[in-house]
């Protein structure tokens, strides 16, 4: 896995033999909570909400390039199908009671014309994830991603809602995988057009 030019915080592996154009379907396994050593302990209901939010983000992103099917629809051969497995490895709640003072101070400074840069909220929240896309028939790894995203100061709602920035991290991780597949498919189409000019 290597850092990408446009995503320096992400580690991405792409199989050198991938042929993305042959895949038309994707099966997304239930997302798991696989916490790192220092990750917080989640209540079961919070774990269920977060894993579902990540699964939903993957479905929405990958539906741009593939038809999302259930594991049952994949039987018996899973031809031309990608299987995606994903895990949340850490999650950080946004804590509004710590974030309120810097946010209010930043607004106050702006209101009086202060040129002071905004104070970053101390507990903005976020999440880290791992994703693996394999050939559903052979099990060959096509793409693997390890990524994280912390809350941004400009995302005001995320400073107040406990898991808003974590959900944003799930969306960005899902879109990163979709972007990698889209980029590969586009390159393959260009190569075919170059080899077979009309």
C-alpha positions in Angstrom: 0.0 0.0 0.0 1.3 3.4 -0.9 0.3 7.0 -0.4 -1.5 8.5 -3.3 -0.6 11.8 -5.0 -4.1 13.3 -4.5 -4.8 11.6 -1.1 -1.6 11.9 0.9 -3.2 10.7 4.2 -4.6 7.5 2.6 -2.8 4.2 1.9 -4.0 2.5 -1.2 -3.1 -0.8 -3.0 -4.3 -1.5 -6.5 -3.6 -4.8 -8.1 -1.2 -4.5 -11.1 -3.3 -7.1 -13.0 -6.7 -5.6 -12.3 -9.2 -5.6 -15.1 -11.9 -3.4 -13.7 -13.9 -3.3 -16.9 -15.0 -7.0 -16.6 -16.8 -6.3 -13.3 -20.5 -5.3 -13.4 -21.7 -6.1 -9.9 -20.6 -5.5 -6.3 -21.6 -7.3 -3.1 -21.0 -5.3 0.0 -20.6 -7.4 3.2 -21.9 -6.0 6.5 -19.4 -3.5 7.8 -17.7 -4.6 11.0 -16.4 -2.6 14.1 -12.8 -3.8 14.4 -11.4 -1.3 16.9 -7.7 -0.5 17.1 -5.9 -0.8 20.5 -6.8 2.7 21.7 -10.2 3.0 20.2 -13.1 3.9 22.5 -15.7 1.3 23.6 -18.9 1.7 21.7 -22.3 0.9 23.0 -24.0 -1.8 20.9 -26.6 0.6 19.6 -23.9 3.2 18.5 -21.9 0.4 16.9 -25.0 -0.7 14.9 -25.7 2.8 13.8 -22.1 3.5 12.7 -21.6 0.2 10.8 -24.9 0.8 9.0 -24.0 4.4 8.1 -20.7 3.1 6.6 -22.5 0.3 4.7 -25.0 2.8 3.3 -22.2 5.2 2.2 -20.5 2.3 0.4 -23.7 1.3 -1.4 -24.4 4.9 -2.5 -20.8 5.5 -3.7 -20.2 2.2 -5.5 -23.6 2.2 -7.2 -22.2 4.9 -9.6 -20.1 2.3 -11.3 -21.6 -1.1 -10.4 -24.9 -2.7 -9.8 -25.1 -3.5 -6.1 -26.4 -7.0 -5.4 -27.1 -9.0 -2.3 -24.9 -12.1 -1.4 -27.9 -14.3 -2.3 -28.0 -12.8 -5.8 -24.3 -13.5 -6.2 -24.9 -17.3 -6.0 -23.8 -19.7 -7.4 -20.8 -18.3 -9.3 -20.4 -14.6 -8.6 -19.0 -14.0 -12.1 -18.1 -10.4 -12.9 -18.6 -9.5 -9.3 -16.6 -7.6 -6.7 -16.9 -8.3 -3.0 -16.2 -5.4 -0.6 -15.4 -5.9 3.0 -15.0 -2.9 5.3 -14.2 -2.2 8.9 -14.3 0.8 11.2 -11.0 0.7 13.1 -11.5 3.9 15.2 -14.1 6.4 15.9 -14.1 9.8 17.6 -17.2 11.5 18.9 -17.5 15.3 18.5 -17.9 16.8 21.9 -19.9 20.0 21.6 -19.3 21.0 25.2 -15.6 21.3 24.5 -16.1 22.7 21.0 -18.5 25.5 21.9 -16.1 28.0 23.4 -13.6 28.1 20.5 -16.5 28.3 18.0 -18.2 31.2 19.9 -14.8 32.9 20.3 -14.1 32.6 16.6 -17.5 34.1 15.7 -17.0 37.0 18.2 -13.6 37.8 16.7 -15.0 37.8 13.2 -17.9 40.0 14.3 -15.6 42.7 15.6 -13.4 42.5 12.6 -10.6 40.6 14.1 -8.0 39.1 11.8 -7.4 36.1 14.0 -7.7 32.7 12.3 -10.5 30.5 13.7 -9.5 28.4 16.7 -9.8 24.7 15.8 -12.3 22.9 18.0 -10.5 20.5 20.3 -12.8 17.5 19.9 -14.1 17.6 16.3 -14.6 13.8 15.9 -13.8 11.6 12.9 -13.1 8.0 12.0 -10.6 5.6 10.5 -11.5 2.7 8.2 -10.1 -0.2 6.2 -11.6 -1.5 3.0 -10.8 -4.4 0.7 -12.3 -5.2 -2.7 -11.7 -8.7 -4.0 -12.8 -10.8 -7.0 -15.9 -12.5 -5.6 -15.0 -15.8 -7.4 -11.2 -16.1 -7.0 -10.7 -14.0 -3.8 -7.9 -12.0 -5.5 -7.4 -8.6 -3.9 -8.2 -5.8 -6.4 -8.0 -2.7 -4.2 -7.2 -2.2 -0.5 -7.5 1.1 1.4 -6.6 2.3 4.8 -7.8 5.8 5.6 -9.0 8.3 8.2 -10.7 11.6 8.3 -11.0 14.1 11.1 -13.6 16.8 11.4 -13.0 20.1 9.7 -13.4 23.5 11.5 -15.7 24.9 8.9 -18.2 22.0 9.3 -20.3 23.6 12.0 -23.0 20.9 12.4 -20.2 18.4 12.8 -18.9 20.2 15.9 -22.3 19.8 17.6 -23.6 16.3 16.5 -21.7 13.4 18.1 -21.0 11.3 15.0 -21.5 13.7 12.1 -17.8 13.9 11.3 -17.5 10.1 11.6 -20.2 9.8 9.0 -18.4 12.2 6.8 -15.3 10.0 7.1 -17.3 7.0 6.0 -18.6 8.9 3.0 -15.1 10.0 2.0 -13.6 6.5 2.4 -16.4 5.1 0.2 -15.9 7.8 -2.4 -12.2 7.1 -2.4 -12.8 3.4 -3.3 -15.3 4.4 -6.0 -12.8 7.0 -7.4 -10.1 4.3 -7.7 -12.4 2.0 -9.6 -13.7 4.8 -11.8 -10.1 5.9 -12.6 -9.1 2.4 -13.5 -12.1 1.8 -15.8 -11.5 5.2 -17.5 -7.9 4.3 -18.2 -8.9 0.9 -19.5 -11.4 2.5 -21.9 -8.8 4.9 -23.1 -6.3 2.1 -23.8 -9.0 0.1 -25.7 -9.9 3.2 -27.8 -6.2 3.8 -28.5 -5.6 0.2 -29.6 -8.7 0.1 -31.7 -9.1 3.5 -33.4 -12.3 3.8 -35.5 
